């Protein structure tokens, strides 16, 4: 099967900068790989660390012009906005508490934003940021990368076509084991900020991976959440934020049917699980199951019929999957490519924005600032619910 993925033509790569993502930062490297995979972006500037020394050393490693390695994101936004060859977009890969001030600075400078999830560390900041995006008219892409997987797009298309009928049950889980012990006390940078309320926000596992599970469920099904009941735990002694979450979901009714129900389990203290994101959706006509560890396969079971395997680039998959498929059948395709598909969608939106009043093609799909607001609202609702003994709570 030939890939249906489209690469936009334009006047060279989109010039972009990065805030955060310097030495020792995992996600910055992922974003850089994703951005250059299709040749659509070129990294030309950065404020790569809050430490000027580390920022400079990181810029040298990446081959950036020293004149475009900045000590602060504020300096970078001002300087790049004035340059005739300044950046068109910025990638924000900092801890959560910095997403809002950084995005604000670049939006006000007229620069498009690609931001890691969750959107912000508080709902108040998320709402302010959404208003800024609307006012600026700039493209804002939130990198919920799992929405870029071909089989996730396939599942979304099948549900939208009604192949599952009226949706009844949605189950998403995201277990990991890397915080089973108190690794934040051992000097792990990646653990330290995630368990710090000042940097992460009010949610631990809910904000870090629970938002992924929730976003995936919403993206694939199109359902809107009405209320939730959350039971959060901090199993590791002394940890200030949750490391395990069990959440029941009640979705809003669609049409005359009964509202669908759901469950989310997010845990970072589940030994034997590396990155166990799974999604199951069941309706009156059938069910779907997708596992991130084996992402090129989607299982579809029409009611009363044998289980069917739909592959990423084989029989059964449709146009939505084909458009974001990169390699032929039988070759692994996953995490980095899913991230790159989000960057490709961002590139198409940014290139369209270059044209006066231009809008990207209708098939361009990416998580927006509104998805980000809902994700932060989900986290805060979970925390409120858990504090009230898992009371049912509206977003």
C-alpha positions in Angstrom: 0.0 0.0 0.0 1.4 3.4 -1.0 1.5 6.0 1.7 -1.2 8.6 1.5 0.7 11.1 3.7 1.1 14.5 2.0 4.0 16.9 2.4 3.2 20.5 1.8 5.3 22.4 -0.7 6.4 25.9 0.2 9.3 28.4 0.3 11.7 26.1 2.2 11.5 24.7 5.7 9.6 26.5 8.4 12.0 28.3 10.7 11.4 27.3 14.3 13.0 27.8 17.7 12.8 25.8 20.9 12.3 26.7 24.5 13.6 24.1 26.9 14.9 20.7 25.6 18.6 21.2 26.4 21.1 18.7 27.8 19.4 15.9 29.8 15.9 16.6 28.5 14.2 13.6 26.9 11.2 15.3 25.2 13.2 18.0 23.5 15.1 15.5 21.4 11.8 13.8 20.5 10.4 17.1 19.2 13.6 17.9 17.2 13.5 14.4 15.5 9.8 14.8 14.8 10.2 18.3 13.4 12.9 17.4 10.9 11.6 14.0 9.8 9.8 15.4 6.8 12.1 18.3 6.2 9.3 20.7 6.9 11.1 22.5 9.9 14.5 23.8 10.5 15.7 24.6 14.1 17.4 28.0 14.0 17.1 29.4 17.5 16.7 28.4 21.1 16.5 29.3 24.7 17.3 25.7 25.6 17.7 25.9 29.4 17.1 28.2 32.3 20.8 27.8 33.0 22.7 30.1 30.6 25.7 27.8 30.6 23.7 24.7 29.8 21.7 26.7 27.2 24.9 27.7 25.4 26.4 24.2 25.6 23.2 22.7 24.3 23.2 25.1 21.4 26.7 24.2 20.5 25.8 20.5 20.4 22.9 21.2 18.1 24.9 23.5 15.8 22.9 26.6 16.4 24.3 30.1 15.6 25.6 31.4 18.9 23.9 34.7 18.2 20.6 32.9 18.3 21.1 31.0 21.5 19.3 33.0 24.1 19.5 33.3 27.8 15.8 33.7 28.3 12.7 33.0 26.3 11.6 36.7 26.7 14.8 37.8 24.9 14.3 35.2 22.3 10.7 36.2 21.5 11.7 39.9 21.2 14.8 39.3 19.1 13.3 36.7 16.7 10.2 38.9 16.1 12.4 41.7 14.8 14.6 39.6 12.5 13.6 39.4 8.8 14.7 35.7 9.0 13.2 35.2 12.5 11.4 32.0 13.6 7.9 31.4 12.4 7.1 28.9 15.2 8.3 27.9 18.6 8.3 24.5 20.2 7.8 24.6 24.0 9.2 21.6 25.8 9.6 22.9 29.3 8.0 21.7 32.6 4.3 22.4 32.8 4.4 25.6 34.8 6.4 27.4 32.1 4.0 26.6 29.2 1.8 29.6 29.8 4.3 32.4 30.1 6.4 31.1 27.2 3.4 30.6 24.9 2.1 34.1 25.9 5.4 35.8 25.0 5.6 34.2 21.6 1.9 34.6 20.7 2.2 38.3 21.5 5.3 38.4 19.2 3.2 37.0 16.4 4.8 33.6 16.4 3.0 30.2 16.0 3.2 27.8 18.9 3.7 24.1 19.2 3.4 23.1 22.8 4.0 19.9 24.8 1.1 18.6 27.0 -0.5 19.3 29.3 -1.4 22.8 28.1 -0.6 24.6 31.4 -0.3 23.8 35.1 -3.6 25.5 36.0 -7.0 25.9 34.5 -6.9 29.6 35.0 -3.8 29.9 32.9 -5.2 27.5 30.3 -8.3 29.7 29.8 -6.2 32.8 29.5 -4.0 31.1 27.0 -7.0 30.0 24.9 -8.1 33.6 24.8 -4.7 34.7 23.7 -4.6 32.2 20.9 -8.0 33.4 19.6 -6.9 37.0 19.8 -3.6 36.4 18.1 -4.9 34.3 15.1 -1.7 32.2 15.3 -1.6 28.4 14.9 -1.4 26.6 18.3 -0.7 22.9 18.3 -0.7 20.7 21.4 1.4 17.7 21.0 -0.8 14.9 22.2 1.3 12.7 19.9 -0.9 9.5 20.1 -3.5 11.3 18.0 -1.0 11.1 15.1 -0.9 7.2 15.0 -2.5 5.8 11.8 -4.6 3.2 13.6 -5.9 5.9 16.0 -7.0 7.9 13.0 -8.6 4.7 11.6 -10.5 4.0 14.8 -11.7 7.6 14.8 -12.9 7.3 11.2 -14.7 4.0 11.9 -16.6 5.4 14.9 -17.5 8.6 13.0 -18.9 6.4 10.2 -21.1 4.6 12.7 -19.4 1.2 12.4 -19.7 0.7 16.2 -23.2 2.0 16.4 -24.3 3.8 19.5 -21.3 4.0 21.9 -21.7 2.5 25.3 -18.4 1.9 27.0 -15.0 3.6 26.7 -11.9 2.2 28.6 -8.5 3.8 28.5 -5.5 2.9 30.6 -1.9 4.1 30.8 0.2 2.3 33.4 4.0 2.8 33.9 6.3 1.6 36.6 9.2 4.1 36.6 8.0 6.0 39.8 7.4 2.8 41.8 10.2 3.9 44.1 11.1 7.4 45.2 13.4 8.1 42.2 12.9 11.9 42.6 15.2 11.7 45.7 18.0 10.1 43.6 18.5 13.2 41.4 16.4 12.2 38.5 15.5 15.5 36.7 12.6 13.9 34.8 11.0 12.6 38.0 11.8 15.7 40.2 9.7 18.2 38.3 6.8 15.8 37.6 6.2 15.3 41.4 6.6 19.0 42.3 3.3 20.8 42.4 5.1 24.1 41.7 6.3 22.8 38.3 3.7 20.1 37.4 0.5 21.6 38.8 -2.1 19.8 40.9 -1.9 16.5 39.1 0.9 13.9 39.1 0.1 10.8 37.1 -3.2 12.4 36.1 -1.4 15.4 34.4 1.5 13.5 33.0 -0.2 10.4 31.5 -3.9 10.6 32.5 -4.3 13.5 30.2 -3.0 11.4 27.3 -5.5 8.6 28.1 -8.4 11.1 28.4 -7.4 13.0 25.2 -7.1 9.7 23.3 -10.6 8.6 24.4 -12.1 11.9 23.5 -10.2 12.2 20.1 -11.3 8.7 18.9 -14.9 8.7 20.1 -15.9 12.4 19.8 -17.7 12.0 23.1 -18.0 15.0 25.5 -17.5 14.4 29.2 -20.2 15.4 31.6 -18.8 14.3 35.0 -16.3 12.1 36.6 -15.6 10.3 39.9 -11.9 10.0 40.7 -9.9 8.1 43.3 -6.3 9.4 43.4 -3.4 8.0 45.5 0.1 8.9 46.3 1.4 5.5 47.2 5.1 6.5 47.6 5.6 8.0 51.0 6.2 11.7 51.0 5.1 12.2 47.4 3.0 15.3 47.0 1.2 14.5 43.8 -0.8 11.4 42.8 1.0 8.5 41.3 -2.1 6.3 40.6 -5.6 7.3 39.5 -8.8 5.4 39.0 -11.5 7.5 37.3 -15.1 6.7 36.3 -16.5 8.8 33.4 -20.0 9.8 32.4 -20.3 11.2 28.9 -23.0 13.5 27.6 -25.8 11.8 25.7 -25.7 12.0 21.9 -29.2 12.1 20.3 -31.8 10.0 22.0 -29.5 7.2 23.1 -28.2 6.6 26.6 -25.0 8.4 27.6 -21.8 6.3 27.3 -19.8 5.4 30.4 -16.1 5.1 30.7 -13.1 4.3 32.9 -9.5 5.6 33.0 -6.6 4.1 34.9 -3.4 6.0 35.0 -0.5 4.7 37.1 3.2 5.3 37.4 3.6 2.7 40.2 2.6 -0.5 38.2 5.6 -2.8 38.1 6.0 -4.6 34.7 4.5 -1.8 32.7 6.7 0.4 30.6 4.3 2.5 28.6 1.0 0.6 28.6 -1.4 2.9 26.9 -4.5 1.0 25.7 -7.9 2.0 24.4 -11.1 0.0 24.1 -14.4 1.3 22.7 -17.7 -0.7 22.6 -21.0 0.1 20.9 -24.2 -1.5 19.9 -22.7 -2.9 16.7 -19.2 -3.8 17.7 -15.9 -3.0 19.5 -12.4 -1.7 18.9 -9.2 -2.2 20.7 -5.8 -0.5 20.2 -2.6 -1.0 22.2 0.2 1.6 21.9 2.9 -1.1 22.4 1.7 -2.7 19.2 0.4 0.3 17.4 0.2 -0.9 13.8 -2.8 -3.1 14.6 -6.4 -2.3 15.4 -8.8 -5.1 16.5 -12.4 -4.7 15.3 -15.1 -7.1 16.5 -18.5 -6.6 14.8 -21.2 -8.0 17.2 -21.8 -11.7 16.6 -18.8 -12.0 14.2 -15.2 -13.2 14.5 -12.5 -10.7 15.6 -10.9 -8.9 12.7 -7.4 -7.5 12.5 -7.0 -4.1 10.7 -3.4 -3.2 9.9 -1.8 0.1 9.4 -1.0 -0.3 5.8 -3.0 -3.3 4.8 -6.5 -4.5 4.2 -9.3 -2.8 6.1 -7.6 0.5 6.7 -9.0 3.7 5.1 -8.0 7.1 4.0 -7.6 8.6 7.5 -4.9 6.0 8.3 -3.3 6.1 4.9 -2.7 9.9 5.1 -0.4 9.5 8.1 1.2 6.3 7.1 4.9 6.5 6.2 6.4 3.1 5.5 5.2 -0.1 3.7 3.4 -3.0 5.5 5.4 -5.1 7.9 7.8 -2.3 8.9 7.5 -0.9 12.5 6.1 2.6 12.8 5.3 4.2 16.0 6.2 6.8 18.6 8.5 9.1 16.7 6.4 8.9 13.6 3.3 9.7 15.5 5.0 12.8 16.9 6.2 13.7 13.4 2.6 13.4 12.0 1.6 16.1 14.5 4.4 18.3 13.3 3.4 17.6 9.7 -0.2 18.7 10.5 1.3 21.8 12.2 3.4 22.5 9.1 0.3 22.4 6.8 -1.6 24.7 9.2 1.3 27.2 9.4 1.9 27.2 5.6 -1.8 27.8 5.1 -1.6 30.7 7.6 1.1 32.3 5.4 -1.7 33.0 2.9 -4.0 35.9 3.9 -7.0 34.3 5.5 -5.7 30.9 4.6 -7.0 27.8 6.3 -5.5 24.3 6.2 -7.3 21.5 4.3 -10.2 20.0 6.1 -8.3 16.7 6.6 -5.6 18.4 8.8 -6.3 17.3 12.3 -4.3 18.2 15.5 -5.0 18.8 19.2 -5.8 22.5 19.7 -5.6 24.9 22.6 -9.3 24.0 23.4 -8.3 20.3 23.8 -5.6 21.5 26.1 -8.1 23.5 28.2 -10.3 20.4 28.5 -7.3 18.3 29.5 -6.3 20.7 32.4 -10.0 20.8 33.4 -10.0 17.0 33.6 -7.0 17.0 35.9 -8.4 19.6 38.2 -11.8 17.9 38.3 -10.1 14.6 39.2 -8.3 16.3 42.1 -11.5 17.9 43.4 -13.4 14.7 43.1 -10.8 12.7 45.0 -10.6 15.2 47.8 -14.4 14.7 48.3 -14.1 10.9 48.5 -14.6 10.3 44.8 -17.7 12.5 44.6 -19.2 12.9 41.1 -17.8 16.2 39.8 -18.5 18.3 36.7 -15.7 19.6 34.6 
